Amino acid sequence: MKAISTIILMTCLLLSPCINAQVNLKNLQNKADQVLKKSEEPTADKTTQHTSEKSSSGIASVSADGKILYVSASSGSNSNDGSKERPFKNIDKAIKTAIPGDKIYIAGGRYMGTLGAGFLESDKGLQLYGSWNEEFTRQNISEHPSCFQPDNETARSSRKALLKFTRDVNGTVIDHMVFDGGERNAYSASDGVVKGIEGGRLLPPTEKPSTGYPTVGEPLVQFVSATTGGDVTIQHCVFVNGPSFALQAGHRSGKFTVKNNVFVANKMAAIEIFGTCASTGGPNTLSLCGEVEIANNTIVFTWSRLKDFLDMGYGIRIMTKCAYHIHNNVIGGSILAGVDHTRFNKNEWIKIDDNIFFVNKDKDLHYSPASNTRLRVDASDFADLELASATGNRNEIPQNLKVNKAYLDGYLSARYNEKIDYDPNSSANQWREAMGLNKQGTISSSATMFANKYPWKDALLLFGNINGYGAQ
């Protein structure tokens, strides 16, 4: 028995190098397969189980081991599992499935929401990465844009912002997406028609079009005041034909970054971000909620609230309770001013540097140093203001800006006309007066152009026009 045990032991010792070698070889092969598989992915696709918790500050924490969900309008199905091989069909399906820390990769195509809902809504931070090819190996907004573009039929039942955040936003990233309100808006068939541009002037929500449904007067992308705060980044996107603000956001804490985007033909303001944290210093004091960086954006053709061109129409609105750094933007064609600084935010929180301004119809900056005071300032005079920084700004026409020429021609010659038809001595008004009734007249108004639909594909041409300035 002892002899047999000895033989078995010697046999094991002789065979162990071969067995170990085979095990090591198999391990190396497994590692090589893993490296190869990882190299084929646009980014790591981690699928481990994870959860999200809230910190003591109330801001949702972002999990570091997020996975990737995939969406394709052309090849996806909402019954799929959202993997690269079996993507979802709709963005909102991925939003419902994702948790904070997850990424959503969206292939190029047109999206309108599940069953044509016409809007996206989230109560959690999202990471949306659009404009991938169908293989999810290349991201390019010019070649295969992911366009959230509801049609006018969706305005029949859903009258919301295209994308709306209602609660937690920490860690949100919106990247390489096109948000276009032009197909959902209602436009006049006869008033404000510009040769070479589809349709006439934008109709307000209160004015019913001859066919279809009224304009939905909501921002393209909106972060409501109740959002809990945290870091947000919006980059490499296009915002076009917004019937209200293109981007309107309440910001409670952290850093809100808006960089390398194109904003075209939006109404009231392209960007409005306001602080929502509580003020603790008593009456007439401001608390600093967070930081806002607005950099390398191209902002053109921002229209007023109404067709009379008298109210709103700003590229960027500086609101209260936030520190702003506005730099390296191209801002032109605003009905009023490129930047509005009339909300009495603290000057020591404001930096406006190295921007190009042009053809803003009521100066480049509106500035209120005191109550009932509104100064209209050219870019060349910004340095005279008592801001934290205001250097390198200039007013010049960018020769290489690839705007639609028909739209530009209509904008430059845009006029508002008002006609009053009132005859106090008419027989009708004399009879009204005799009976103790008010006299009456009529007022008719028209605009040669007002927030007409900009061709969204032409907005994509505005990337990379000016080295170092505007959207790159």
C-alpha angles and dihedrals in degrees: 000000000000090000091053091050090051091052092049091049092050091048091053091049091051094048099042096083090055093046092048090047091053091048092048091047091051091049091050091050091050091051091048090051090050093051091047092049091048092050090057093057122085086226134351113295105211115184103176117134113267141167137203125231134184122245123226088264090064094245114128110246117231117234114235095212098061121158131222123252119195130215129190124173092198103042105017135098129197088227089064124096095245095248122140090258093045108029127182118253099222134048094223091057089057091046091055091048098045126085126201109293095034121115124221116208113199123197120220118277143088119299129189103166129266110319088358095296090162098219145059123219133183137181092192139056113277137197108207117180112182140180100055122152117246091267091052091230100110131042117201125148093198096051102039111006122191101224123191098201119154118196127235092262089069089062088069093077110006120055103173140116113283090244121014131181114202108176131349116036106157111136095015116160124180111186136172096356131139117215111191125177094177097100094046096046123089118235132191117257094210113016122078095007114170121199111249095019124097114247131347135274122331113266117224118239089258094059116079116217122230088249132017129011133316123267116276103234098208131114120266092236121015136183106192123222092255095065111122100229138241137130118327129181126191113181144157092012136132123225112188137167097006110178089206128006117343091215121011119172142173109213120199102172145338127039125318110199124193110178141156097005134137120228117187135170098353125152130240097355137352093216129020118166120170133183117249104182119117119265111234104181099080130251119352094014130121127212119210106238102179149310129289122196118189109181140160096001126146109220119180139159102017109178133210127255093257134022092257089077093225105113131049124340104146132153093214129009115206105213131185133282097026135097110230132204109185112180145151094011129141109222122178145138097041115158090223117006140339092232129020117207101166101112094087096246111165114277092218088064094055128089120174111176141161099357129148116225128186141165096357098160099220100035131285098275135028109205132181113193091174141009116294090013125114120175123193110214134189119224091247090061098050091100089066091064121092095244127139087251135352111163137137097021117143142177113228140130111254103228095198098051106126100214122157103268096212090053091047092051091051092048095049092053097038113139137175120220129192126186124191119202105193127143111176091189098052115125090246093054092044090055090047089052092049090053093048094253127135118261116247140213138164133246122202123187137183141175126212087218135359126170092325118183112280114211101254095210089058089057088065089063091067095077115103098007098130122034110242096358132084125357112347 
